[in-house]
């Protein structure tokens, strides 16, 4: 099966480790399991960038809440060995298949490529290249024109304006936030 062209694809979650013996996987997402009832099938992108199963669809059997994350079960993954083969994969769906969001809501994947600038001066900080989830709150990875990545917590107190249509995020960073990685790399 040829790999799908990923122009119209977005990440809706990330798998973690295999759980149990029946092919379940722990994972992360930005919303509770009920928010993903619309997801019927996904493509899995492995950490190295290749697609699991040569880009085949994985049918969602269930997505349920578990502790601070989710448990995913796919029809094509029936054993722990199968699950271990796709650990840490990203879940991809077609952008056009996602349900519409309410005013002021956004998908994390919509932030990729957005410019980040300070609200006070309009100075360009960099461009969102990825995000990480280290607990309760996502952290944006922002790539400046030169230098190390800057990590910016995705909280309203810092990311004060998010305009996905304009591909722009205005931030009000607390003192020292933009210098944290610079100091760590100089140490």
Secondary structure, DSSP 4 states (H G I P E B T S, - for coil): -PPPP-TTEEEEEEEEEEETTTTEEEEE-SS-GGGGTT--EEEEE-TTSPBGGGG--EEEEEEEEETTEEEEEETT--SHHHHHTTTTPEEEEEGGGSPPPPTT---GGGGTT-EEEETTT--EEEEEEEEEESSSSEEEEEE-SSSS-EEEE--TTTEEEEETTTTEEEE-PPTTGGGHHHHHHH-
